[in-house]
Amino acid sequence: MTSPLPPSTHPRGGLYYEDFEVGRVLHHRLTRTVTQMDNMLFSNMTLNPQPLHIDAHFCATETEWGRPLMNSLFTLGLMIGISVNDTTVGTTIGNLGMTDVRFPAPLFEGDTIRVETEVATKRESRSRPDAGLVEFIHRAYKQDGTLVAECRRQAFMRRRAPAGTA
């Protein structure tokens, strides 16, 4: 027997504007080991020829890292993607922006990341009574606890429909 979702969640699992509490930190259950294939595909799909991501010989002979770094935009997308199931799936109207993006330590093939999301701010929409703005701080850590990525993301979120209006 499956238990019903809590009334605060969307049928797909996302949270509504009202469910977010400023200061709350969500520890996401999904983790992901990144691979050479991830790096190569993402770099090629985005037409990024940077040898720092796709050329092992270059990295071994001409960089301080000695091996390819994971593409930072892949890391950013993965970090936010991991957060979606627990936060915004089915309840976001759209992303409004990402700021303060940083990559304080390198991420390499074979590293496994975990993500946490802090609810930084929230406010009701001034123009839409059915929506609110939530600002998240996403942080990604590799297996040894090193912070490898962080960003602030502003999302336009659905509010729960008042009783009798659904």
N, C-alpha and C positions, 0 to 999 in steps of 0.2 A: 504494500500500500504506500502510495506516495503522499507526502504531506503537502498541503497547499502552500504556495508562496506567502510570505507575510504580506499583509494588505498594503504595506508601503512600497512594495516592488512592482515594477512593470511585469507583465507576463513573460517577457524575455529576460528579466532579471535586473534591469537597471533601476537606479534610484531616482526618485522625483526630487525636484528642488527642495521641497519641505523636509526631505529625509537627510539632507546634508547638514552637519553641525560643524561650525567653525572650530578648528583645532583637532578634529577627529582625524586619526591616521588609520588608513586601511592597508593591511598587509595582504597583498594579492597572492593567491594560492598558485597560480600558474608561474612556472619558471621556464627558462629556455637556454639551452646550450647553443651558442652561435657557431657556425661552420664556415669553412672556406667557400662552400657553394653559396651560402647567404651573401657573403662579401662580393664574390664574383658576379652573381646575378644582379644584385642591387646596383653595384657600380656600373655594370654594363647596361642595365635597363635605364639608368639615369644619365647615360653617356658621360660618365665621370672617368677619364683616363688616368687619374692620379696613380702613379706607380706605388705610392705608399699603401694602397689598398689591393692592388692586383698583380704586383710583380715581386715575387719572393726573392729573386736574385738581387734586384735593386735594394730591397729592404735589408737583405743580409750584408750587402757590401757598402751601402751608402747611407744608412740611417742608424740612429742610436738604438732603435728597437730591435733590429736584427730579424724581424719578421713583419708581415703585413698587419697593419692596424685595421680593425673593423671600421667600415665607413660610418662616420658619425651620424649621418642622416638616417641610416638603417637603425643605428642604436636608438636614436630619438623616436623613430616610428615604432620600434619594438617595445620600448618602454611605455609609450602611451597605449599601444595596442594591448599589452598585458593588462592594463588597468580597466579596459572597457567593460569586460564581463561583470565586474563588481561595482561599476559606477554608472555608466551612461548608455549601455546597450538598450535601445528602444525608447530612451527618454531624452536624448539630446536632440535639440533642434539644429544645432550646428556649433562648430568651433568658431570662436571669435578671434583667437590669436594665441600665440605662444611667445613668451618673453623670457629673458634671463636664462637662456639656454647655455649650459656649460657642460664640458666634458673634462673633469678634473684629473682623470687617470685613464690610461689606455685600456681598450678592450681588444682581446685577441681571439682568434679561432680557438675553440675548445673551452672558452670561459662560459660559465653559466650565470645568467643574471636573474635576480629577483627584484621585484618592484614594490614600492610603497607609495601611497598617495595621501597627502595631507590636504584637508579642506582649509584653504587660506582665508577666503572671504566669500560672502554671498550677499546679494541684494535682489529685491524684486525688480522686475523690468518696469521702466517708466512708461513704456509705450504699449506693452502687452500684458494684460492681467493674467494670461494663461502661462506666463513664463517668468524665469528669473535667471540671474547670472551667477555662476559659481566659478571661483578661481581655485584651481588645484595646483599643488606643488608635487610633481612626480619626481621620484628619486629611484635610480637603478643602481644596484650593487652587484659586484661579481662575487663568486663563491667564497672568497676570503674576507668579505665584508667591505671591500674598497668601493667607495662611491665612484661610479664611472660616468654617470649622466644625471642631469637635473634640469628641470624647466618648470616655469609657471605657465599654466594653460587656462584660458578663459573660455568657458562653455555656456551656451545659451540653452537652458534646461526647461523641460516641460514641468508645469505645476500639476498636481493631482487635480482632476476634475472635481468640483464641489458635488456633494451628494445630490442626486436627482438630475444631474446635467450630462451624464455619460451616455 
